[in-house]
Amino acid sequence: MNIGGCSEKKPILIFRLGNNPFAIDLSKVERVLPAMTIQPLSQASERFCGWVDVGGTARPVVDLRKQFGFPTRGLELSDRFLLVEVNNRPLALLVEAVEQIEVIEVEEMPPSGSVPLGASQVQGVIHDGFIYINDLESCLSLKETELDQVVVT
């Protein structure tokens, strides 16, 4: 909210998928973890590439490359997991790199913008060269029933 001409500032986390920078609200991210072995899932939709054990909690992994239509690739040591909650469920988002935390002024965000080829599912806007995902739940389009079907093997 803009009170007395002051714009709202929001910390964001900038990460990469290929050559494309993305960002999400830092408050949505619990932690960032380095790459680790992804275990297989059974009875899960194709958007999940497996699960990781984080402190005794199994977290389904969403490969954001696959989610946004980029070519898939194997797990690399430089990859990172963004630990988030979507619909009150813990998830790990697989990204290629985490770059930095920035503080942006919300009023400066344009209402919409073009997104790179393959990222048409992004619910976000272009800002300073990155795609800001302003609604993680809508962006991932994960339904409760889909999350309920995830079975860790």
C-alpha positions in Angstrom: 0.0 0.0 0.0 1.3 3.5 -0.8 1.0 5.8 2.1 2.1 9.4 1.8 3.9 8.8 -1.5 6.1 5.9 -0.1 6.2 2.8 -2.2 6.2 -0.7 -0.7 9.5 -2.5 -0.9 9.6 -6.3 -1.2 12.7 -8.6 -1.0 12.9 -11.1 -3.8 15.1 -14.1 -4.6 16.5 -14.2 -8.1 17.2 -17.6 -9.6 18.0 -19.0 -13.1 16.5 -21.5 -15.5 18.9 -21.7 -18.4 19.8 -18.2 -19.4 16.5 -16.8 -18.0 16.4 -15.0 -14.7 13.3 -15.5 -12.5 12.3 -14.1 -9.1 9.9 -14.9 -6.3 9.0 -13.2 -3.1 11.6 -14.1 -0.6 9.0 -14.6 2.1 7.7 -17.6 0.1 11.1 -19.4 0.4 11.9 -21.3 3.6 15.5 -22.2 2.6 17.8 -22.8 -0.4 19.6 -26.2 -0.4 22.3 -27.5 -2.7 21.6 -30.3 -5.1 21.0 -33.7 -3.6 19.8 -37.1 -4.8 16.2 -37.1 -6.0 14.3 -40.2 -5.1 11.6 -41.6 -7.4 7.9 -41.0 -6.8 5.0 -43.3 -7.6 1.5 -42.3 -8.6 2.5 -38.7 -9.1 1.8 -36.4 -12.0 4.6 -35.8 -14.5 5.2 -32.3 -13.1 7.0 -34.0 -10.1 10.4 -35.4 -10.8 10.8 -37.2 -7.5 11.3 -36.3 -3.8 14.1 -35.2 -1.5 14.4 -35.8 2.3 14.8 -32.5 4.2 15.2 -33.0 7.9 13.1 -36.2 7.9 10.3 -34.6 5.7 9.8 -35.9 2.2 9.3 -33.0 -0.2 8.0 -33.6 -3.7 10.3 -31.9 -6.2 8.9 -29.8 -9.1 11.4 -29.3 -11.9 10.7 -25.7 -12.9 12.5 -26.3 -16.3 9.8 -28.9 -17.1 7.0 -26.7 -15.6 7.9 -23.8 -17.9 8.5 -25.9 -21.0 12.2 -25.7 -21.2 14.1 -28.8 -22.3 14.7 -31.2 -19.4 18.2 -32.2 -18.3 19.8 -34.3 -15.6 20.6 -33.0 -12.1 23.8 -31.1 -11.8 26.0 -30.3 -8.7 25.4 -26.6 -9.2 21.5 -27.0 -9.1 19.6 -25.7 -6.1 16.3 -26.5 -4.3 14.0 -23.7 -3.2 12.0 -25.0 -0.3 8.5 -23.5 -0.4 4.9 -24.3 0.6 2.1 -24.4 -1.9 -1.4 -25.0 -0.7 0.0 -25.7 2.7 2.2 -28.5 1.3 6.0 -28.5 1.5 7.6 -28.7 -1.9 11.2 -28.3 -3.3 11.5 -26.4 -6.5 14.5 -27.5 -8.7 16.3 -24.5 -10.2 19.7 -24.2 -11.9 21.2 -21.4 -9.8 20.3 -19.0 -7.1 21.8 -15.6 -7.9 20.9 -13.0 -5.3 18.4 -11.3 -3.1 17.2 -7.9 -4.1 14.7 -5.4 -2.8 12.3 -4.0 -5.4 9.7 -1.3 -5.2 6.3 -2.8 -5.8 4.9 0.3 -7.5 7.6 0.1 -10.1 6.5 -3.3 -11.3 4.8 -3.1 -14.7 1.4 -4.8 -14.9 2.5 -7.3 -17.5 5.2 -8.2 -20.0 6.4 -10.7 -22.4 8.0 -13.9 -21.2 10.7 -15.9 -22.8 9.8 -18.7 -25.1 8.8 -21.8 -23.1 7.8 -19.8 -20.0 4.2 -19.1 -21.0 2.8 -20.6 -17.8 4.5 -18.0 -15.7 2.1 -15.8 -13.7 4.4 -12.9 -13.4 5.7 -9.7 -14.9 9.0 -8.6 -16.3 11.0 -6.3 -14.1 14.7 -5.3 -14.6 15.3 -8.2 -16.9 13.8 -11.0 -14.8 10.4 -12.6 -14.6 8.8 -12.0 -11.3 6.5 -14.8 -10.2 3.9 -13.0 -8.1 1.6 -15.9 -7.4 3.5 -19.2 -6.9 0.3 -21.2 -6.4 -1.2 -20.1 -9.7 2.1 -20.4 -11.5 2.4 -24.0 -10.5 -1.3 -24.7 -10.9 -1.1 -27.5 -8.3 -4.4 -28.7 -7.2 -5.0 -30.3 -3.8 -6.0 -33.6 -5.5 -2.7 -33.6 -7.4 -0.7 -33.2 -4.2 -2.7 -35.8 -2.5 -1.7 -38.3 -5.2 2.0 -38.0 -4.4 3.2 -41.2 -2.9 6.8 -41.4 -1.6 8.3 -44.8 -2.4 
